[in-house]
């Protein structure tokens, strides 16, 4: 799709990749609906985009928590009002560390935001998108949605799921007017990465892209219509190898495993009440 014909609903618009993507889309002539949870940040972002030269008619924002059914319903109506024909699922939460160090609430939030919410929002938007002459669904995943790294078990699970959803939906909608695409960036230099992740990346020699580089690839994906794209080398090669013979790469991640934060042992209470019933 030509950017000048694109009316984009962009979730996670206030994040590092989201901000860069909004700028790239607007510079290319698209109209953008900025979606996020903070009205203050969205309003400030919209003002900055207009001050940078974007036409006010092409910049809109909507405060929305995509994890809430009511907010998703409101967003669907706003997308219909603005005649959005492109959806970029960019919202996400990080999760890093040994599995035993993560809270159950954190695990739940990551899976809800990174996987379940995009699925449900897509389901809600799909009837409208299918009524348009042409529409595109772009899922911003991660190379960690194709390569499971030590320390990213939960985050990888969410992105593996998103990749699988996008792939299956692409095949389900083949031959329709709705095109489904997936992009897998590698580590990106944004506030999404906390100091622990930055230390891990440095210790493991992990390369990082700028958010502007990722935004440029998202724009290119929108234009060329590619089904999937992964960013960076050797990450692209690792994605292919991991898909063919994942066990070949198992020994490659010892340095990653050794670079994880130390897990503080937790005590097991002695006064555990046994469950009622009988084992079978």
Buried (B, 14 or more C-beta within 10 A) or exposed (E): BEBEEBBBBBBBBBBBBBBBBBBBBBBBEBBBBBBBBEEEBBEEBBEBBBEEEBEEEBBBBBBBBBBEEEBBEBBBEBBEEBEBBBBBBBBBBBBBBBEEBBEEEBBEBBBBBBBBBBBBBBEBBBEBBEEBEEBBBBBBBBBBBBBBBBBBBBBBBBBBBBBBBBBEBBEEBEEEBBBBBBBBBBBBBBEBBEEEBBEBBEEBEBEBBBBBBBBBBBBEBBEEEBBBBBBBEEBBEBBEBBEEEEEEBEEEBEEBEEBBEEEEEEEEEEEEEEEEEEEE
